[in-house]
């Protein structure tokens, strides 16, 4: 399997902000789901594992990565 072009590597403050976003306040389901995707990707989970854990489509995970990270060069 080829290496991911978009690898999620969050800083501690980014991780904390995303975790807080998933826990409190009124947020759109889409924002919360994307936050969960990024947190799991940061932990090194494969796309297939994220799809299974969050019950989202594979395309959702694939589209979320490039929106929030810079590509590896």
PDB file of N, CA, C and O in Angstrom:
ATOM      1  N   UNK A   1       0.844  -1.170   0.000  1.00  0.00           N
ATOM      2  CA  UNK A   1       0.000   0.000   0.000  1.00  0.00           C
ATOM      3  C   UNK A   1       0.898   1.245   0.000  1.00  0.00           C
ATOM      4  O   UNK A   1       1.848   1.305   0.780  1.00  0.00           O
ATOM      5  N   UNK A   2       0.619   2.244  -0.859  1.00  0.00           N
ATOM      6  CA  UNK A   2       1.456   3.439  -0.909  1.00  0.00           C
ATOM      7  C   UNK A   2       1.292   4.286   0.346  1.00  0.00           C
ATOM      8  O   UNK A   2       0.260   4.246   1.015  1.00  0.00           O
ATOM      9  N   UNK A   3       2.339   5.055   0.648  1.00  0.00           N
ATOM     10  CA  UNK A   3       2.263   5.941   1.809  1.00  0.00           C
ATOM     11  C   UNK A   3       1.242   7.026   1.561  1.00  0.00           C
ATOM     12  O   UNK A   3       1.002   7.424   0.421  1.00  0.00           O
ATOM     13  N   UNK A   4       0.640   7.502   2.641  1.00  0.00           N
ATOM     14  CA  UNK A   4      -0.326   8.571   2.538  1.00  0.00           C
ATOM     15  C   UNK A   4       0.364   9.862   2.156  1.00  0.00           C
ATOM     16  O   UNK A   4       1.422  10.190   2.694  1.00  0.00           O
ATOM     17  N   UNK A   5      -0.221  10.587   1.243  1.00  0.00           N
ATOM     18  CA  UNK A   5       0.321  11.875   0.844  1.00  0.00           C
ATOM     19  C   UNK A   5       0.009  12.917   1.909  1.00  0.00           C
ATOM     20  O   UNK A   5       0.799  13.833   2.136  1.00  0.00           O
ATOM     21  N   UNK A   6      -1.130  12.780   2.557  1.00  0.00           N
ATOM     22  CA  UNK A   6      -1.559  13.711   3.591  1.00  0.00           C
ATOM     23  C   UNK A   6      -1.560  13.001   4.935  1.00  0.00           C
ATOM     24  O   UNK A   6      -2.473  12.233   5.239  1.00  0.00           O
ATOM     25  N   UNK A   7      -0.543  13.257   5.731  1.00  0.00           N
ATOM     26  CA  UNK A   7      -0.406  12.622   7.032  1.00  0.00           C
ATOM     27  C   UNK A   7      -0.793  13.641   8.097  1.00  0.00           C
ATOM     28  O   UNK A   7      -0.278  14.759   8.116  1.00  0.00           O
ATOM     29  N   UNK A   8      -1.695  13.249   8.975  1.00  0.00           N
ATOM     30  CA  UNK A   8      -2.160  14.150  10.028  1.00  0.00           C
ATOM     31  C   UNK A   8      -1.203  14.066  11.207  1.00  0.00           C
ATOM     32  O   UNK A   8      -1.018  13.004  11.800  1.00  0.00           O
ATOM     33  N   UNK A   9      -0.602  15.195  11.536  1.00  0.00           N
ATOM     34  CA  UNK A   9       0.283  15.307  12.702  1.00  0.00           C
ATOM     35  C   UNK A   9      -0.139  16.556  13.464  1.00  0.00           C
ATOM     36  O   UNK A   9       0.254  17.668  13.112  1.00  0.00           O
ATOM     37  N   UNK A  10      -0.927  16.372  14.491  1.00  0.00           N
ATOM     38  CA  UNK A  10      -1.460  17.497  15.249  1.00  0.00           C
ATOM     39  C   UNK A  10      -0.511  17.916  16.366  1.00  0.00           C
ATOM     40  O   UNK A  10       0.207  17.093  16.933  1.00  0.00           O
ATOM     41  N   UNK A  11      -0.524  19.205  16.669  1.00  0.00           N
ATOM     42  CA  UNK A  11       0.206  19.695  17.835  1.00  0.00           C
ATOM     43  C   UNK A  11      -0.679  19.467  19.048  1.00  0.00           C
ATOM     44  O   UNK A  11      -1.872  19.198  18.907  1.00  0.00           O
ATOM     45  N   UNK A  12      -0.106  19.572  20.232  1.00  0.00           N
ATOM     46  CA  UNK A  12      -0.884  19.372  21.460  1.00  0.00           C
ATOM     47  C   UNK A  12      -2.059  20.351  21.539  1.00  0.00           C
ATOM     48  O   UNK A  12      -3.167  19.932  21.874  1.00  0.00           O
ATOM     49  N   UNK A  13      -1.855  21.650  21.241  1.00  0.00           N
ATOM     50  CA  UNK A  13      -2.997  22.569  21.288  1.00  0.00           C
ATOM     51  C   UNK A  13      -4.082  22.236  20.258  1.00  0.00           C
ATOM     52  O   UNK A  13      -5.271  22.375  20.543  1.00  0.00           O
ATOM     53  N   UNK A  14      -3.675  21.798  19.066  1.00  0.00           N
ATOM     54  CA  UNK A  14      -4.661  21.410  18.053  1.00  0.00           C
ATOM     55  C   UNK A  14      -5.447  20.195  18.518  1.00  0.00           C
ATOM     56  O   UNK A  14      -6.669  20.144  18.373  1.00  0.00           O
ATOM     57  N   UNK A  15      -4.746  19.222  19.074  1.00  0.00           N
ATOM     58  CA  UNK A  15      -5.392  18.011  19.582  1.00  0.00           C
ATOM     59  C   UNK A  15      -6.392  18.353  20.675  1.00  0.00           C
ATOM     60  O   UNK A  15      -7.499  17.816  20.705  1.00  0.00           O
ATOM     61  N   UNK A  16      -5.996  19.251  21.573  1.00  0.00           N
ATOM     62  CA  UNK A  16      -6.871  19.650  22.673  1.00  0.00           C
ATOM     63  C   UNK A  16      -8.107  20.379  22.148  1.00  0.00           C
ATOM     64  O   UNK A  16      -9.220  20.136  22.614  1.00  0.00           O
ATOM     65  N   UNK A  17      -7.911  21.268  21.183  1.00  0.00           N
ATOM     66  CA  UNK A  17      -9.029  22.009  20.612  1.00  0.00           C
ATOM     67  C   UNK A  17     -10.030  21.081  19.938  1.00  0.00           C
ATOM     68  O   UNK A  17     -11.239  21.242  20.103  1.00  0.00           O
ATOM     69  N   UNK A  18      -9.527  20.109  19.176  1.00  0.00           N
ATOM     70  CA  UNK A  18     -10.414  19.155  18.511  1.00  0.00           C
ATOM     71  C   UNK A  18     -11.148  18.274  19.525  1.00  0.00           C
ATOM     72  O   UNK A  18     -12.332  17.981  19.358  1.00  0.00           O
ATOM     73  N   UNK A  19     -10.445  17.859  20.569  1.00  0.00           N
ATOM     74  CA  UNK A  19     -11.080  17.033  21.599  1.00  0.00           C
ATOM     75  C   UNK A  19     -12.190  17.814  22.298  1.00  0.00           C
ATOM     76  O   UNK A  19     -13.260  17.266  22.563  1.00  0.00           O
ATOM     77  N   UNK A  20     -11.946  19.073  22.593  1.00  0.00           N
ATOM     78  CA  UNK A  20     -12.970  19.907  23.230  1.00  0.00           C
ATOM     79  C   UNK A  20     -14.162  20.108  22.297  1.00  0.00           C
ATOM     80  O   UNK A  20     -15.310  20.104  22.742  1.00  0.00           O
ATOM     81  N   UNK A  21     -13.893  20.282  21.018  1.00  0.00           N
ATOM     82  CA  UNK A  21     -14.954  20.468  20.040  1.00  0.00           C
ATOM     83  C   UNK A  21     -15.894  19.267  20.022  1.00  0.00           C
ATOM     84  O   UNK A  21     -17.099  19.419  19.822  1.00  0.00           O
ATOM     85  N   UNK A  22     -15.343  18.078  20.230  1.00  0.00           N
ATOM     86  CA  UNK A  22     -16.170  16.862  20.179  1.00  0.00           C
ATOM     87  C   UNK A  22     -16.962  16.641  21.462  1.00  0.00           C
ATOM     88  O   UNK A  22     -17.897  15.840  21.481  1.00  0.00           O
ATOM     89  N   UNK A  23     -16.599  17.341  22.531  1.00  0.00           N
ATOM     90  CA  UNK A  23     -17.222  17.071  23.828  1.00  0.00           C
ATOM     91  C   UNK A  23     -18.281  18.061  24.270  1.00  0.00           C
ATOM     92  O   UNK A  23     -19.238  17.660  24.933  1.00  0.00           O
ATOM     93  N   UNK A  24     -18.154  19.334  23.934  1.00  0.00           N
ATOM     94  CA  UNK A  24     -19.066  20.282  24.549  1.00  0.00           C
ATOM     95  C   UNK A  24     -19.644  21.267  23.550  1.00  0.00           C
ATOM     96  O   UNK A  24     -19.081  21.511  22.483  1.00  0.00           O
ATOM     97  N   UNK A  25     -20.779  21.823  23.928  1.00  0.00           N
ATOM     98  CA  UNK A  25     -21.413  22.845  23.116  1.00  0.00           C
ATOM     99  C   UNK A  25     -22.176  22.269  21.942  1.00  0.00           C
ATOM    100  O   UNK A  25     -22.116  21.075  21.651  1.00  0.00           O
ATOM    101  N   UNK A  26     -22.888  23.150  21.286  1.00  0.00           N
ATOM    102  CA  UNK A  26     -23.636  22.739  20.105  1.00  0.00           C
ATOM    103  C   UNK A  26     -22.756  22.928  18.884  1.00  0.00           C
ATOM    104  O   UNK A  26     -22.310  24.039  18.594  1.00  0.00           O
ATOM    105  N   UNK A  27     -22.513  21.866  18.188  1.00  0.00           N
ATOM    106  CA  UNK A  27     -21.715  21.876  16.977  1.00  0.00           C
ATOM    107  C   UNK A  27     -22.454  21.081  15.911  1.00  0.00           C
ATOM    108  O   UNK A  27     -23.271  20.212  16.218  1.00  0.00           O
ATOM    109  N   UNK A  28     -22.160  21.385  14.672  1.00  0.00           N
ATOM    110  CA  UNK A  28     -22.772  20.599  13.604  1.00  0.00           C
ATOM    111  C   UNK A  28     -22.179  19.194  13.632  1.00  0.00           C
ATOM    112  O   UNK A  28     -21.020  18.998  13.998  1.00  0.00           O
ATOM    113  N   UNK A  29     -22.978  18.246  13.248  1.00  0.00           N
ATOM    114  CA  UNK A  29     -22.516  16.855  13.223  1.00  0.00           C
ATOM    115  C   UNK A  29     -21.323  16.706  12.298  1.00  0.00           C
ATOM    116  O   UNK A  29     -20.427  15.904  12.560  1.00  0.00           O
ATOM    117  N   UNK A  30     -21.306  17.469  11.224  1.00  0.00           N
ATOM    118  CA  UNK A  30     -20.200  17.399  10.267  1.00  0.00           C
ATOM    119  C   UNK A  30     -18.880  17.825  10.905  1.00  0.00           C
ATOM    120  O   UNK A  30     -17.855  17.173  10.708  1.00  0.00           O
ATOM    121  N   UNK A  31     -18.902  18.923  11.673  1.00  0.00           N
ATOM    122  CA  UNK A  31     -17.683  19.396  12.332  1.00  0.00           C
ATOM    123  C   UNK A  31     -17.174  18.376  13.346  1.00  0.00           C
ATOM    124  O   UNK A  31     -15.975  18.109  13.425  1.00  0.00           O
ATOM    125  N   UNK A  32     -18.086  17.819  14.110  1.00  0.00           N
ATOM    126  CA  UNK A  32     -17.708  16.838  15.127  1.00  0.00           C
ATOM    127  C   UNK A  32     -17.119  15.598  14.468  1.00  0.00           C
ATOM    128  O   UNK A  32     -16.114  15.064  14.937  1.00  0.00           O
ATOM    129  N   UNK A  33     -17.739  15.136  13.380  1.00  0.00           N
ATOM    130  CA  UNK A  33     -17.254  13.945  12.674  1.00  0.00           C
ATOM    131  C   UNK A  33     -15.860  14.192  12.096  1.00  0.00           C
ATOM    132  O   UNK A  33     -14.992  13.322  12.168  1.00  0.00           O
ATOM    133  N   UNK A  34     -15.648  15.374  11.525  1.00  0.00           N
ATOM    134  CA  UNK A  34     -14.321  15.695  10.979  1.00  0.00           C
ATOM    135  C   UNK A  34     -13.274  15.768  12.077  1.00  0.00           C
ATOM    136  O   UNK A  34     -12.134  15.345  11.888  1.00  0.00           O
ATOM    137  N   UNK A  35     -13.663  16.303  13.221  1.00  0.00           N
ATOM    138  CA  UNK A  35     -12.727  16.363  14.349  1.00  0.00           C
ATOM    139  C   UNK A  35     -12.337  14.959  14.779  1.00  0.00           C
ATOM    140  O   UNK A  35     -11.164  14.695  15.041  1.00  0.00           O
ATOM    141  N   UNK A  36     -13.310  14.054  14.855  1.00  0.00           N
ATOM    142  CA  UNK A  36     -13.026  12.662  15.213  1.00  0.00           C
ATOM    143  C   UNK A  36     -12.102  12.015  14.182  1.00  0.00           C
ATOM    144  O   UNK A  36     -11.177  11.287  14.543  1.00  0.00           O
ATOM    145  N   UNK A  37     -12.355  12.281  12.903  1.00  0.00           N
ATOM    146  CA  UNK A  37     -11.514  11.720  11.838  1.00  0.00           C
ATOM    147  C   UNK A  37     -10.079  12.182  12.017  1.00  0.00           C
ATOM    148  O   UNK A  37      -9.155  11.371  11.942  1.00  0.00           O
ATOM    149  N   UNK A  38      -9.879  13.470  12.251  1.00  0.00           N
ATOM    150  CA  UNK A  38      -8.527  14.002  12.406  1.00  0.00           C
ATOM    151  C   UNK A  38      -7.841  13.450  13.649  1.00  0.00           C
ATOM    152  O   UNK A  38      -6.646  13.154  13.617  1.00  0.00           O
ATOM    153  N   UNK A  39      -8.582  13.312  14.738  1.00  0.00           N
ATOM    154  CA  UNK A  39      -7.986  12.770  15.963  1.00  0.00           C
ATOM    155  C   UNK A  39      -7.543  11.322  15.768  1.00  0.00           C
ATOM    156  O   UNK A  39      -6.462  10.940  16.216  1.00  0.00           O
ATOM    157  N   UNK A  40      -8.363  10.522  15.110  1.00  0.00           N
ATOM    158  CA  UNK A  40      -7.990   9.128  14.862  1.00  0.00           C
ATOM    159  C   UNK A  40      -6.831   9.028  13.871  1.00  0.00           C
ATOM    160  O   UNK A  40      -5.941   8.193  14.030  1.00  0.00           O
ATOM    161  N   UNK A  41      -6.846   9.878  12.856  1.00  0.00           N
ATOM    162  CA  UNK A  41      -5.746   9.876  11.882  1.00  0.00           C
ATOM    163  C   UNK A  41      -4.437  10.275  12.564  1.00  0.00           C
ATOM    164  O   UNK A  41      -3.376   9.744  12.235  1.00  0.00           O
ATOM    165  N   UNK A  42      -4.512  11.198  13.502  1.00  0.00           N
ATOM    166  CA  UNK A  42      -3.325  11.618  14.248  1.00  0.00           C
ATOM    167  C   UNK A  42      -2.762  10.476  15.083  1.00  0.00           C
ATOM    168  O   UNK A  42      -1.559  10.422  15.337  1.00  0.00           O
ATOM    169  N   UNK A  43      -3.625   9.572  15.506  1.00  0.00           N
ATOM    170  CA  UNK A  43      -3.180   8.418  16.292  1.00  0.00           C
ATOM    171  C   UNK A  43      -2.598   7.310  15.410  1.00  0.00           C
ATOM    172  O   UNK A  43      -2.166   6.271  15.908  1.00  0.00           O
ATOM    173  N   UNK A  44      -2.593   7.543  14.101  1.00  0.00           N
ATOM    174  CA  UNK A  44      -1.999   6.569  13.192  1.00  0.00           C
ATOM    175  C   UNK A  44      -2.963   5.528  12.666  1.00  0.00           C
ATOM    176  O   UNK A  44      -2.532   4.539  12.072  1.00  0.00           O
ATOM    177  N   UNK A  45      -4.244   5.720  12.865  1.00  0.00           N
ATOM    178  CA  UNK A  45      -5.234   4.758  12.366  1.00  0.00           C
ATOM    179  C   UNK A  45      -5.302   4.808  10.843  1.00  0.00           C
ATOM    180  O   UNK A  45      -5.152   5.872  10.243  1.00  0.00           O
ATOM    181  N   UNK A  46      -5.522   3.683  10.240  1.00  0.00           N
ATOM    182  CA  UNK A  46      -5.697   3.587   8.796  1.00  0.00           C
ATOM    183  C   UNK A  46      -7.083   4.091   8.423  1.00  0.00           C
ATOM    184  O   UNK A  46      -7.992   4.097   9.253  1.00  0.00           O
ATOM    185  N   UNK A  47      -7.240   4.510   7.181  1.00  0.00           N
ATOM    186  CA  UNK A  47      -8.542   4.991   6.728  1.00  0.00           C
ATOM    187  C   UNK A  47      -9.628   3.948   6.955  1.00  0.00           C
ATOM    188  O   UNK A  47     -10.733   4.279   7.388  1.00  0.00           O
ATOM    189  N   UNK A  48      -9.313   2.689   6.662  1.00  0.00           N
ATOM    190  CA  UNK A  48     -10.309   1.627   6.835  1.00  0.00           C
ATOM    191  C   UNK A  48     -10.723   1.480   8.300  1.00  0.00           C
ATOM    192  O   UNK A  48     -11.881   1.179   8.587  1.00  0.00           O
ATOM    193  N   UNK A  49      -9.796   1.687   9.218  1.00  0.00           N
ATOM    194  CA  UNK A  49     -10.123   1.619  10.641  1.00  0.00           C
ATOM    195  C   UNK A  49     -10.995   2.799  11.067  1.00  0.00           C
ATOM    196  O   UNK A  49     -11.902   2.649  11.885  1.00  0.00           O
ATOM    197  N   UNK A  50     -10.710   3.968  10.506  1.00  0.00           N
ATOM    198  CA  UNK A  50     -11.508   5.159  10.818  1.00  0.00           C
ATOM    199  C   UNK A  50     -12.926   4.997  10.285  1.00  0.00           C
ATOM    200  O   UNK A  50     -13.896   5.335  10.963  1.00  0.00           O
ATOM    201  N   UNK A  51     -13.037   4.477   9.068  1.00  0.00           N
ATOM    202  CA  UNK A  51     -14.349   4.233   8.457  1.00  0.00           C
ATOM    203  C   UNK A  51     -15.172   3.311   9.337  1.00  0.00           C
ATOM    204  O   UNK A  51     -16.350   3.566   9.590  1.00  0.00           O
ATOM    205  N   UNK A  52     -14.551   2.246   9.798  1.00  0.00           N
ATOM    206  CA  UNK A  52     -15.258   1.276  10.635  1.00  0.00           C
ATOM    207  C   UNK A  52     -15.622   1.854  11.997  1.00  0.00           C
ATOM    208  O   UNK A  52     -16.731   1.639  12.485  1.00  0.00           O
ATOM    209  N   UNK A  53     -14.699   2.582  12.612  1.00  0.00           N
ATOM    210  CA  UNK A  53     -14.933   3.123  13.953  1.00  0.00           C
ATOM    211  C   UNK A  53     -16.011   4.204  13.965  1.00  0.00           C
ATOM    212  O   UNK A  53     -16.812   4.277  14.897  1.00  0.00           O
ATOM    213  N   UNK A  54     -16.030   5.045  12.927  1.00  0.00           N
ATOM    214  CA  UNK A  54     -16.952   6.183  12.925  1.00  0.00           C
ATOM    215  C   UNK A  54     -18.164   5.987  12.025  1.00  0.00           C
ATOM    216  O   UNK A  54     -19.053   6.838  11.976  1.00  0.00           O
ATOM    217  N   UNK A  55     -18.199   4.858  11.309  1.00  0.00           N
ATOM    218  CA  UNK A  55     -19.292   4.555  10.397  1.00  0.00           C
ATOM    219  C   UNK A  55     -19.518   5.695   9.405  1.00  0.00           C
ATOM    220  O   UNK A  55     -20.632   6.196   9.248  1.00  0.00           O
ATOM    221  N   UNK A  56     -18.440   6.087   8.747  1.00  0.00           N
ATOM    222  CA  UNK A  56     -18.503   7.091   7.685  1.00  0.00           C
ATOM    223  C   UNK A  56     -17.985   6.453   6.408  1.00  0.00           C
ATOM    224  O   UNK A  56     -17.394   5.373   6.439  1.00  0.00           O
ATOM    225  N   UNK A  57     -18.202   7.110   5.305  1.00  0.00           N
ATOM    226  CA  UNK A  57     -17.724   6.592   4.031  1.00  0.00           C
ATOM    227  C   UNK A  57     -16.229   6.803   3.875  1.00  0.00           C
ATOM    228  O   UNK A  57     -15.658   7.732   4.446  1.00  0.00           O
ATOM    229  N   UNK A  58     -15.610   5.946   3.108  1.00  0.00           N
ATOM    230  CA  UNK A  58     -14.180   6.064   2.863  1.00  0.00           C
ATOM    231  C   UNK A  58     -13.824   7.384   2.189  1.00  0.00           C
ATOM    232  O   UNK A  58     -12.776   7.967   2.466  1.00  0.00           O
ATOM    233  N   UNK A  59     -14.700   7.851   1.305  1.00  0.00           N
ATOM    234  CA  UNK A  59     -14.449   9.115   0.616  1.00  0.00           C
ATOM    235  C   UNK A  59     -14.437  10.283   1.603  1.00  0.00           C
ATOM    236  O   UNK A  59     -13.698  11.248   1.409  1.00  0.00           O
ATOM    237  N   UNK A  60     -15.238  10.203   2.644  1.00  0.00           N
ATOM    238  CA  UNK A  60     -15.269  11.264   3.653  1.00  0.00           C
ATOM    239  C   UNK A  60     -13.915  11.379   4.336  1.00  0.00           C
ATOM    240  O   UNK A  60     -13.406  12.481   4.540  1.00  0.00           O
ATOM    241  N   UNK A  61     -13.343  10.251   4.686  1.00  0.00           N
ATOM    242  CA  UNK A  61     -12.033  10.254   5.338  1.00  0.00           C
ATOM    243  C   UNK A  61     -10.972  10.756   4.373  1.00  0.00           C
ATOM    244  O   UNK A  61     -10.121  11.562   4.748  1.00  0.00           O
ATOM    245  N   UNK A  62     -11.017  10.285   3.132  1.00  0.00           N
ATOM    246  CA  UNK A  62     -10.030  10.689   2.132  1.00  0.00           C
ATOM    247  C   UNK A  62     -10.101  12.178   1.818  1.00  0.00           C
ATOM    248  O   UNK A  62      -9.072  12.807   1.571  1.00  0.00           O
ATOM    249  N   UNK A  63     -11.303  12.747   1.825  1.00  0.00           N
ATOM    250  CA  UNK A  63     -11.454  14.182   1.552  1.00  0.00           C
ATOM    251  C   UNK A  63     -11.082  15.042   2.753  1.00  0.00           C
ATOM    252  O   UNK A  63     -10.685  16.195   2.584  1.00  0.00           O
ATOM    253  N   UNK A  64     -11.201  14.505   3.952  1.00  0.00           N
ATOM    254  CA  UNK A  64     -10.935  15.294   5.152  1.00  0.00           C
ATOM    255  C   UNK A  64      -9.450  15.551   5.327  1.00  0.00           C
ATOM    256  O   UNK A  64      -9.061  16.662   5.688  1.00  0.00           O
ATOM    257  N   UNK A  65      -8.617  14.566   5.084  1.00  0.00           N
ATOM    258  CA  UNK A  65      -7.166  14.728   5.266  1.00  0.00           C
ATOM    259  C   UNK A  65      -6.589  15.927   4.520  1.00  0.00           C
ATOM    260  O   UNK A  65      -5.968  16.781   5.153  1.00  0.00           O
ATOM    261  N   UNK A  66      -6.766  16.030   3.199  1.00  0.00           N
ATOM    262  CA  UNK A  66      -6.119  17.142   2.483  1.00  0.00           C
ATOM    263  C   UNK A  66      -6.674  18.509   2.855  1.00  0.00           C
ATOM    264  O   UNK A  66      -5.992  19.516   2.670  1.00  0.00           O
ATOM    265  N   UNK A  67      -7.867  18.567   3.363  1.00  0.00           N
ATOM    266  CA  UNK A  67      -8.437  19.860   3.748  1.00  0.00           C
ATOM    267  C   UNK A  67      -7.770  20.449   4.977  1.00  0.00           C
ATOM    268  O   UNK A  67      -7.776  21.666   5.162  1.00  0.00           O
ATOM    269  N   UNK A  68      -7.194  19.602   5.819  1.00  0.00           N
ATOM    270  CA  UNK A  68      -6.692  20.091   7.090  1.00  0.00           C
ATOM    271  C   UNK A  68      -5.192  19.906   7.303  1.00  0.00           C
ATOM    272  O   UNK A  68      -4.676  20.264   8.362  1.00  0.00           O
ATOM    273  N   UNK A  69      -4.493  19.362   6.334  1.00  0.00           N
ATOM    274  CA  UNK A  69      -3.046  19.189   6.484  1.00  0.00           C
ATOM    275  C   UNK A  69      -2.323  19.627   5.225  1.00  0.00           C
ATOM    276  O   UNK A  69      -2.912  19.723   4.148  1.00  0.00           O
ATOM    277  N   UNK A  70      -1.037  19.889   5.385  1.00  0.00           N
ATOM    278  CA  UNK A  70      -0.185  20.190   4.234  1.00  0.00           C
ATOM    279  C   UNK A  70       0.358  18.876   3.691  1.00  0.00           C
ATOM    280  O   UNK A  70       0.648  17.961   4.461  1.00  0.00           O
ATOM    281  N   UNK A  71       0.500  18.773   2.377  1.00  0.00           N
ATOM    282  CA  UNK A  71       1.011  17.523   1.799  1.00  0.00           C
ATOM    283  C   UNK A  71       2.464  17.303   2.157  1.00  0.00           C
ATOM    284  O   UNK A  71       3.229  18.252   2.329  1.00  0.00           O
ATOM    285  N   UNK A  72       2.834  16.039   2.268  1.00  0.00           N
ATOM    286  CA  UNK A  72       4.241  15.682   2.499  1.00  0.00           C
ATOM    287  C   UNK A  72       4.991  15.829   1.193  1.00  0.00           C
ATOM    288  O   UNK A  72       4.478  15.479   0.130  1.00  0.00           O
ATOM    289  N   UNK A  73       6.166  16.331   1.270  1.00  0.00           N
ATOM    290  CA  UNK A  73       6.962  16.532   0.054  1.00  0.00           C
ATOM    291  C   UNK A  73       8.137  15.590   0.027  1.00  0.00           C
ATOM    292  O   UNK A  73       8.923  15.610  -0.920  1.00  0.00           O
TER     293      UNK A  73
END
